[in-house]
Amino acid sequence: MKKGLLSIVILALTCGNFIVALAQDKGEFAVPFSDPAKRGKVNVDIKSGFIEVVGTSRKDVMVSYEKKNSHGKKSTERTDGLKRISAGTLDLEVSENNNLIDIESSSWGSGVNLKIEVPTNVDLHVETYNDGYVMISNVNGEIVAENYNGKITAENISGSLVADTYNGSINATFVKVSPDTPMAFTTYNGNVDLTFPSTVKASLKMKSAQGEVLSGFDFTVKKNEPITKTEKKSGTYKVYLDDWVRGDINGGGAEFMIKNYNGDIYLRKK
């Protein structure tokens, strides 16, 4: 195995009438950074399953994996007289290069649940698509969290967060916010519930089509000014008002964009 590269592939091979399973339903392994003294980044991209990331005092990354819904299934279960040999395969590939660790799984039918311990000071990009949640805690860094069918939760984080989901709530509690760093929180079905330090400086841009905006911060809503636009081809002159709610906290700062369609927006003061 080459230094700095860890690759785990879990699969099934068919040979004649036999199925050779090179697979483990669960396990764990550690992945070192090339230079533990420098800030690292961890990318996680799976198609099905949950992702939990916890910041710790460790210098490497510990990955615990389990095949989704693997527990409780019996290999002796029969269907129409056929014996179950395999309920699907699981693949997981992990690589490290120049302090960037990539953790990926392309399994749709049999997903994987991941619990990952990382250094507290690390940048993250975590993404899952179906049948799972994203949970991040005790991390200080630039964080991007994406989900399609599930919630996103971030607890006791510092730095910045961009969170995007379609069906699920977004809940985030910040210990400290990076100054002059834009953030965005977007969902279609679900509440957006954010807790910031009382001293945070931000310019808010918020929209909820079928919900309310509730805030523990004092800020004055800015008046929406008409926007004019002339279409070049037709020469049509248009005037319209958008439905964003805008306001500054503690004099304003980087833009925090918060958007949902079916849910409320909560801004809490820590």
N, C-alpha and C positions, 0 to 999 in steps of 0.2 A: 504493500500500500504506500502510495506517495505521501510524503509529508504535507500536511495541510489539506488533505483531501480524505474525507470519510464518506463512503457510499454504501448504503444499505438498500438492497433490492429484495423484496419479498414477493415471490411469485410461484406459480405452479407450472410444471412442464409435463406435457403429455408424451408418453413413449409407448406406442402400441396400445394395449388395453390397460396400461398402468398409469396412474397419476402420481408423480413424484412431487411432493409438497416441500418446497424449500421455504417454509413459512413459520413465523411465530406470531401468535395473536397479540402478544404484549411483551414489553421489555423496556429497557432504558439504556442509555449510553451517554457519555460526555464528549463534547466537541471543543477542542481548544482554539483560541484565537491565535493568529500568527504572532501578534504582539499584544499580550495582555495588558501592558502598561498604557496602551492607547485606547481611545474610545472605539468600540466596535458597533456593528449593526447586524441585526437579525431579521431576515425575511422569512415569513411563513406563509405558504400558499397551499391550501388543501381544498378539495371539491366538496367533501361531506364530512361533518363531524365538528366537535367543539375545539376551541383553542384557549388554553389558560396560560398566561405568562406572568411570572412572579419575579420581581427584582430581589436579589439576595446579595450576600457579601462574596459570593464565589467569583472567580476570575474567568471561568469557562462557561459553557452552556450545557445544562443537563436536560436531555430530551426523554420524557417518558411517553410511550405510545401504547395504545390499545385499539385493537380492531373494533370498530363501532358495532355495538350489539353482539359482541362475541361471547360475553358471559351468558350462561344460562341455556346455550344451545347444545343439544346432544348429537354427537356424531352418529349415534345408532338410530336416530329418527328415520322412519321409513315413510315413503309416499308412493302409493300405488305399487307396493312391492319392491320399490327401488331403495337401496341404502344410500344415505347421504354420505358422500365422500368429501365434498368441500362446499362451503356456503359462499364461495367467492374468494378472490385473491386480494391481497393488500400490497401496495407498493409505497415505499417511503425512501426518498433519496435526500441525503444531506451532504453538502459540500461547504468547504471553507476556503476562502482566497482573499488575502490582503485585508484581514479583519472583517470580512463579510461572510456571514453564515447563512446559507440558503437551506430551508427545510421545505420539501415539496412532496405532495402526493396527488396523483392524478386519478385515484380511485373514485368512481361514482357509485357503483353498486355496493361495494363494501368500503365504507369510509373509515377514517381513523380519528380517534380522539387524542389530543396532545396536551400534555402538561409540561411546561418548559420553564426551567429556572435560568435566569440570566443575571449578569451583573446589574447593579442598580443603575449605573450610568451607562446607558446603551440606547441606541436608536432602534426603532421597531417599525416594521411594516407587516401587519398580519392580515390574512384574508381567508375567509371560508365562504362557501356558497350556499350550502343546503344542510338543513337538519342539524344545526349547531349554533352555539353562541360564542362570542369573543369576550374574554375576561382578562383585564390587564391590571396589575397592582404593583405599587412601590417601585415605579420606574421613573427615571429622570432622563428625559431626552426628547427627540422629535419622534412622535408616534403617529402612524397612520393605521387606522383600523377599518376594514371593509367586511361587510356581511350582506347577504341577500335575504335569506329567510332566518332571521334570528336577531337577538338583541346584542348590543355592545355596552359593556360596562368597564369603566376605568376608575380605579380607586387609589387615592393617595399618590397621584402622579404629579410630576413637575416637568415644566417645559412647554410643549405645545401638542395639540391633538387635532387631527382631521379624522372625523368619524362619518361613515356613510353606510346606511343600510336601507333596505326597502320595506321589509316587514319586521319591525321590531323597534323597541325603545332604545334610546341612547341616554346613559347615565354616566356622568363624569364628575369626580371630585378632585380639585387641584389643590396641592399644597403650595405650589409656586408656579407662576406663569412667566415664560420667557418674554421680556419686553420687546415691543415692536415686531412681533411675530404674528401674522394672520392665522386664524383658525376657522374651521368650517364643520358644521354638524348638520347632517341631512338625513331625513327619513321620510317615508311616505305614510306608513301606518305605525303610529306610536308616539309617545311623549318624548320630548327632549328635556332632560333634567340636569342642570349644570350648577355646580357649586364652585365659586371662585373666592380667593382671598379678598378681604374687604378693600385692599389697596389697589386692586387691579385697575389698569387703565385700558379702556377699550372703546372702540366705536362699533356699536351694534347695528346689524342689518338683519331683520327678522321677518319671517312670514309664516303664518299658519292659516290654511284655507278654511279648515273646519275646527278651529280651536282657539284658545286664549293665550295671551302672553301675561305671565305673572312674575313680578320681580321684587326681590328684597333690597335692591339697589335703588337709590334715588337718581333719576335721570330725566331730562326733558326730551320729550319726543320731538324730533325735528319735523317741520312742515314739509310735506311732499310738494315739490315744485313741478309744474307742468313740464313735460319733456317734448321738444319739437323735433321733427324729423322730416326731411324731404327725400322721397324716393327718386333716385337718379334717372331710372328708365322712364317712369311715367310722369315724373314731375309733381306727384301728389304730395301735398303738404299735410302732415299729421301732427296732432297735439294729443298727448295721452298722459294719464297719471298711473304710476305703478302702485302696487299695494304693499310695498315693503314698509315695515316700521323701523325707523332709524332713531338712534339716540346715543349719547356719550355717557360713559361711566368714569368718574373722577377726572374729567377734563378731556377724555378721549384718548385714543391710541390706535393700535393696529385694529383692522377690521375683523370682527367675529361674525361670521355669517351663520345664521340658524334658520333652517327651513324644514317644515313638514307640511303634510296635507291633512291628515286625519289624526290630530292629537294636539296636546297643549305644550307650551314652552314655559319652563320654570327656570328662573335665575335666582340662585340662592347665594347669600353672603356668609362666608366662613369667619 
